Amino acid sequence: QVQLVESGGGSVQAGGSLRLSCVVSKYTANRNYIGWFRQAAGQDREGVALIYIRPGSSYYGNTYYADSVKGRFTISQDNAKNTLYLQMINLQPEDTAMYYCAAETPGTYGGDWYLRHPGEFRRWGRGTQVTVSS
C-alpha cells in the first residue's frame, strides 16, 4: 500500500518561504499525478499543485498550479529519494492551511481537472500545517 508522509510545515511571516516534502513509500500502476492540496479551517480542500510522473509518457514532468499560487509555488520531485517537494515563496496569510500530499489517480483526465477533483486521489498523507502571519 502506498504511504505518504509530509513534513516541512511551520509558521512564517508574510513574505517568507517554506519547502514541504512528501516521502512516497512506493509507486503502483496508478502512478500518474501526484501533488499537493490544502484545506483551510472551515473550507473545502483545494488543489495547489500537481506533477505528472508516469515514466515514458510525453507528459512526464508536466506541472499544474492553482491560479492563486502561480509564480510563488514550485512543485518538483526527486526520483532517487522518492520524494515530492513544494517550494513556497512570498507566502501570504491566505496560504494558511493544512497541506496534504496526494497520489494514485487513474490519470484519465488532465492535470487541471485533477486539481479540481481531490476525490479522485486514492492515497493521502496526514498533512503538515502551514501558518502565515501578517
LOMI-430396 format. One record per residue: x, y, z of N, C-alpha, C in turn. Coordinates in steps of 0.05 Angstrom, whole numbers, plus 5000, padded with zeros to 4 digits. Layout:
residues N
XYZXYZXYZ ...
//
This chain:
residues 134
501749765000500050005000501850255000 501050444984502550694982502150865007 504350955019504151125042505551395036 504451605045505551875040505952015067 508352125071508952265096510052545090 508552745098509253015094510953125117 512553335110514053485131514653755119 515653925137516554195127514754425133 512454375144510654595151511754755175 510454975180511355145202509955415201 510855595218509755865220511756065209 510856235191512556435179511056695177 512456915174511157175169510657205139 508857385133508257435104510757515090 511057405066513457445050515557235054 515157055074517056845079516856615061 518556415066518656175048518655915065 517655705053517755445065518055235042 519255005048519354785030518054545043 515954445031514654205040515853965026 515953735041516853485029514753275034 514653085015512852855018514452605009 514952425028516252175021514251965013 514651844990512751644979513951374983 512451184996513550925002514050754977 512250774958512650634933510650734912 511050654887509250734866507950484855 505550514844504050294833503350354804 501550194792500650234765499050494762 498050604784496650854783498451094787 500951054779502951274782502451464759 500751664764500151864743500652144755 498752254768499052514781499652484810 501352654820501952674848502252974855 501453044879501653324884500653414912 499953664913499253794938496453914937 495053874959492554004964492654144991 490854334996490854465022487954505031 487654525057484954575068485254765091 484054995088483955195109481555135127 481655235151479555185171476855275160 474955095160472255155151471855165121 473855085106473655095077474154825065 473354795039473754545025476754515018 477454265013480254205005480554304976 482754434970483254544943485954464933 486054434907488554354894490554584894 493054524898495154724898497054674874 498154434872500054384850500254084845 500454004820500753724812503053694793 504153454792506153384772505553114761 505953074735505352814722507852654722 507652404732510152254737510151974724 508451924704508451664692510951634674 512751454680515251424664514551364635 516051484617515751424588513651594574 511951734589509951894577511052154567 509952254545510852514535509952744554 508152684572507252884591508852874617 510752694619512352664643513652924652 513252994677514353244687512653484684 510353464670508553694667507553774694 507354034698506354134724503854294721 502254304741499754454741499454594768 498454844766498355004790495555144792 494655184817492355354822493255634815 491355794805491956074797493056234821 492056174844492856324868495756294876 497056074866499856024874501856044851 500856084827502656104804504756324808 507256264802509356454805510556464833 509156334853510256334880510956044890 509555854880509955574889511155414865 512955224872514155054852514054764862 512954584846512854304853515154164838 516353974851518553814839518753544853 520253364841520653104853523453014850 524352854869526952734868526452434867 526752314843526252024839528051854857 530551934859532451764875531551744904 530251954914529351954942526451894945 525051844923522051804924520752024940 521552274934520552504950519452714931 517252824939515953044925516353294942 516753524929517153774943515153984934 514754174951513254414944514854654956 516154794939517555034947515655274946 515355404969513455624971514955884978 514656094962515856344968513656564970 514456794981512557014983509856914995 510056765016507656665029505856885040 503256845038501357045047499456925067 498157085084496356975104494256785092 493356845068491356665055492456395048 495056355050496256095045496055915070 495256025092494955875117493055645113 493955405118492255165114493854915123 492454695124493754435126494354345098 496854275092497654185066497953885065 496653765045496653475042498053385016 499453175018500553044994498552834985 498152804959496252624948497352484924 496552224920497652064898495651854889 496251714868494651494858492051584846 492251644820489851714805489751544779 487451504767487251364742488751504719 488951764722490451914701488951954675 486251924676484651934652484452224641 484452414659484052694651486552854655 486353114648488653284650489153384679 491553494682492353584709490553794721 489653984704487854194714485254074724 484353864712481853734721482353604748 484553464751485153334777485653534799 486553774793486853974813484154044826 482054024810479354104819477853864831 479053624830477653384839479353214858 479753314882481353164901480352894908 477752844904476552584909477652364891 478952434869480052234851482652124860 483852234881486452134892485851924913 487251694910486651464928488451454953 490651604953492451584975493051874985 493051905011493452165023495352145047 496952345051498452375075496752495097 497952525120496452635143496552935144 498253055128498353345127500553475143 501253715136503153885151502054165151 502054295174500754555177502654775169 501554955153502955205145501255445156 502555615171501255845183502956095175 501556285163502856525154501556765168 503156915182502157145197502757405182 501057605186501457855172503158045188 
//
